[in-house]
Amino acid sequence: MRRIHKIGFVIFAVSLSISLVAAGPAAQPEVPKPELPVLITSCGQSPGADMLKVIFMRLKLEYEPQAYEVNMMAKADDLKEKAEAGTPYKSLIIVMGASLKGMGAAGISIEDELARTQALIEEAKSQNITLIGAHIEGMKRRAQGAAVGDTSDEQSIDAVAPECDLLLINKGGNSDDRFTIISRTNNIPVIEVEKNLELLEKLGELFGPQS
């Protein structure tokens, strides 16, 4: 009887293995084509948003009256005002990663940032604005490099990443598969880059010539 059970287990294990191989890795969702104009902001006041500003300056995207805008403290009302003026934002990039120094200079806490970001995301979704979550400073901007007990970076990621239409991630900051897991769990496409030059290329492809 024990031998029969063992044979049955082996057959089951082999069948399961074959089925997993046949299925293969889950296909990544299609990457959306974001449109201009785009608003760039931060959840955590890290320098990542300034990095994106430099990259967008180099892209020299053509769009009237303005292809992009950087507002580190953008609020839901900013999206509403643009829509009411007839010049709505079509895309929103929220840079994840918290800087205690940056938040201190702005006189805000991570709780303030999370509340502002939540309201901003809700308004963006109500206007069908393409939402991109960017984490481009690598593992140095993750909790592993933070002070003991400081989880503000991870809180920033939790608030933004699962809500996005697309994730734009520095590969080094995903060495623990943090963003891969979020991507698979929430069916969100993810683009990984290793260097700023590659980030420049990917953003150029995304924001393209507009159709």
C-alpha positions as CSV (number, residue, x, y, z in Angstrom):
1,M,0.0,0.0,0.0
2,R,2.8,2.4,0.9
3,R,4.5,1.7,-2.5
4,I,1.2,2.5,-4.3
5,H,1.0,5.8,-2.5
6,K,4.5,6.6,-3.4
7,I,4.0,5.8,-7.1
8,G,0.8,7.9,-7.0
9,F,2.7,10.9,-5.5
10,V,5.4,10.7,-8.1
11,I,2.8,10.6,-10.9
12,F,1.1,13.7,-9.4
13,A,4.4,15.6,-9.0
14,V,5.4,14.8,-12.6
15,S,2.0,15.9,-13.9
16,L,2.2,19.1,-11.9
17,S,5.7,19.9,-13.2
18,I,4.6,19.3,-16.8
19,S,1.6,21.6,-16.4
20,L,3.7,24.4,-14.9
21,V,6.2,24.2,-17.7
22,A,3.5,24.2,-20.3
23,A,1.9,27.2,-18.7
24,G,5.2,29.2,-18.6
25,P,5.5,32.5,-16.9
26,A,2.5,34.8,-16.8
27,A,2.5,37.3,-19.7
28,Q,3.0,40.9,-18.7
29,P,0.0,43.2,-19.4
30,E,0.3,45.5,-22.3
31,V,2.2,48.7,-21.6
32,P,-0.2,51.7,-22.0
33,K,0.6,54.6,-24.2
34,P,0.5,57.7,-22.0
35,E,-0.3,61.1,-23.5
36,L,0.8,64.6,-22.9
37,P,0.6,66.8,-21.0
38,V,2.1,65.1,-17.9
39,L,2.2,66.2,-14.3
40,I,5.2,65.0,-12.3
41,T,5.0,64.9,-8.5
42,S,6.4,63.1,-5.5
43,C,5.2,61.0,-2.7
44,G,7.8,61.5,-0.1
45,Q,9.7,64.5,-1.5
46,S,12.7,62.5,-2.6
47,P,15.1,63.9,-5.3
48,G,13.7,61.4,-7.8
49,A,11.2,64.0,-9.1
50,D,14.0,66.4,-9.8
51,M,15.8,63.7,-11.7
52,L,12.8,63.2,-13.9
53,K,12.6,67.0,-14.5
54,V,16.1,66.9,-16.0
55,I,15.3,64.0,-18.2
56,F,12.1,65.6,-19.5
57,M,14.1,68.7,-20.2
58,R,16.4,66.6,-22.3
59,L,13.6,65.0,-24.2
60,K,12.4,68.4,-25.5
61,L,8.9,67.1,-26.1
62,E,6.7,69.2,-28.3
63,Y,3.2,70.0,-27.0
64,E,1.3,73.2,-26.6
65,P,1.1,75.0,-24.3
66,Q,3.3,72.8,-22.1
67,A,4.4,69.2,-22.4
68,Y,5.1,68.6,-18.7
69,E,5.0,70.3,-15.3
70,V,6.8,69.4,-12.1
71,N,4.9,70.2,-8.9
72,M,6.3,68.4,-5.8
73,M,3.2,69.3,-3.8
74,A,0.6,68.7,-6.5
75,K,-2.9,68.3,-5.1
76,A,-6.2,66.9,-6.4
77,D,-7.4,70.5,-6.9
78,D,-4.6,71.1,-9.4
79,L,-6.0,68.3,-11.5
80,K,-9.5,69.7,-11.2
81,E,-8.5,73.2,-12.1
82,K,-6.7,72.1,-15.3
83,A,-9.7,70.0,-16.3
84,E,-12.0,72.9,-15.7
85,A,-9.8,75.2,-17.8
86,G,-10.1,72.8,-20.7
87,T,-6.4,71.8,-20.6
88,P,-6.5,68.6,-18.5
89,Y,-3.4,66.5,-17.7
90,K,-3.5,63.2,-19.6
91,S,-0.8,61.5,-17.5
92,L,0.5,61.7,-13.9
93,I,3.9,60.4,-12.7
94,I,4.2,60.0,-9.0
95,V,7.8,59.4,-7.9
96,M,8.0,57.0,-5.0
97,G,10.6,57.3,-2.2
98,A,10.7,59.4,0.9
99,S,13.3,61.8,2.1
100,L,13.1,62.9,5.7
101,K,15.2,65.9,4.7
102,G,12.9,66.9,1.8
103,M,9.8,66.5,3.9
104,G,11.4,68.5,6.7
105,A,12.2,71.3,4.4
106,A,8.6,71.3,3.2
107,G,7.3,71.2,6.7
108,I,5.3,68.1,6.2
109,S,5.2,64.5,7.5
110,I,4.9,61.2,5.7
111,E,1.3,61.1,6.9
112,D,0.7,64.4,5.1
113,E,2.3,63.0,1.9
114,L,0.2,59.9,2.0
115,A,-3.1,61.8,2.5
116,R,-2.2,64.2,-0.4
117,T,-1.2,61.3,-2.6
118,Q,-4.3,59.3,-2.0
119,A,-6.6,62.3,-2.9
120,L,-4.4,63.0,-6.0
121,I,-4.7,59.3,-7.1
122,E,-8.5,59.3,-6.6
123,E,-8.9,62.4,-8.7
124,A,-6.6,61.1,-11.4
125,K,-8.7,57.9,-11.7
126,S,-11.9,59.9,-11.8
127,Q,-10.5,61.8,-14.8
128,N,-9.1,58.6,-16.5
129,I,-5.6,60.1,-16.2
130,T,-2.8,57.5,-16.9
131,L,-1.0,57.0,-13.7
132,I,2.7,56.0,-13.7
133,G,4.5,55.1,-10.5
134,A,8.3,55.7,-10.7
135,H,11.0,54.5,-8.4
136,I,14.2,55.5,-10.0
137,E,16.8,56.0,-7.2
138,G,17.5,52.3,-6.7
139,M,17.9,50.5,-3.4
140,K,19.5,53.5,-1.7
141,R,16.0,55.0,-1.7
142,R,14.4,51.9,-0.1
143,A,14.0,51.1,3.6
144,Q,17.1,49.0,3.6
145,G,19.1,52.2,3.4
146,A,16.9,54.1,5.9
147,A,17.4,54.8,9.5
148,V,16.4,52.1,12.0
149,G,12.6,52.2,12.3
150,D,12.0,54.5,9.3
151,T,9.5,52.9,7.0
152,S,8.5,56.0,5.1
153,D,10.0,54.8,1.8
154,E,8.0,51.6,1.9
155,Q,4.9,53.5,2.9
156,S,5.3,55.6,-0.2
157,I,5.6,52.5,-2.4
158,D,2.5,50.9,-0.8
159,A,0.5,54.1,-1.3
160,V,1.3,54.5,-5.0
161,A,2.5,51.3,-6.8
162,P,-0.6,49.1,-6.5
163,E,-2.8,52.0,-7.9
164,C,-0.8,52.5,-11.1
165,D,-1.4,51.8,-14.7
166,L,2.4,51.4,-15.2
167,L,5.5,51.0,-13.0
168,L,8.8,52.5,-14.1
169,I,11.5,51.1,-11.9
170,N,15.2,51.2,-11.4
171,K,16.3,47.6,-11.5
172,G,18.6,47.9,-8.5
173,G,15.7,49.0,-6.4
174,N,13.8,45.8,-7.3
175,S,16.5,43.3,-6.3
176,D,14.1,41.8,-3.7
177,D,11.3,41.6,-6.3
178,R,9.2,44.1,-4.4
179,F,7.8,45.7,-7.5
180,T,7.6,42.5,-9.4
181,I,5.3,41.1,-6.8
182,I,3.1,44.3,-6.8
183,S,3.0,44.1,-10.6
184,R,1.9,40.4,-10.7
185,T,-0.6,40.8,-7.9
186,N,-2.3,43.8,-9.4
187,N,-1.8,43.0,-13.1
188,I,0.3,46.1,-13.7
189,P,3.0,46.3,-16.5
190,V,6.5,47.2,-15.3
191,I,9.4,48.7,-17.1
192,E,12.8,48.2,-15.5
193,V,15.9,50.3,-16.3
194,E,19.4,50.2,-15.0
195,K,20.8,53.6,-15.9
196,N,19.5,57.2,-16.5
197,L,20.4,56.9,-20.2
198,E,18.0,53.9,-20.5
199,L,15.4,55.9,-18.5
200,L,15.7,58.7,-21.0
201,E,15.2,56.2,-23.8
202,K,12.2,54.6,-22.2
203,L,10.4,57.9,-21.4
204,G,11.1,59.0,-25.0
205,E,9.4,55.9,-26.2
206,L,6.5,56.3,-23.9
207,F,5.7,59.9,-24.5
208,G,6.6,59.7,-28.0
209,P,5.5,61.6,-31.0
210,Q,1.8,61.8,-30.0
211,S,-0.8,60.4,-32.4
